[in-house]
């Protein structure tokens, strides 16, 4: 590469290793329970939770896990 008629070489600096820090993020799980039984089942997906609650004639709720350790429970919804 030339700049104003003078040959110029590109100087590449070695990059230092970047420290990878795990990024905390909020995530949501779903819980289902039957009307007569008190055992709660956790699901990763909403469709699975609703399908189980429909089979058992039960309820579904969302549970949110925030990065700072706070857990928020939604209201039980009858399906």
Buried (B, 14 or more C-beta within 10 A) or exposed (E): EEEEEEEEEEEEEEEEEEEEEEEEEEEEBBBBBBEEEEEEBEBEEEEBBBBBBEEBEBBBBBBEBEEEEEEEEEEBEEB
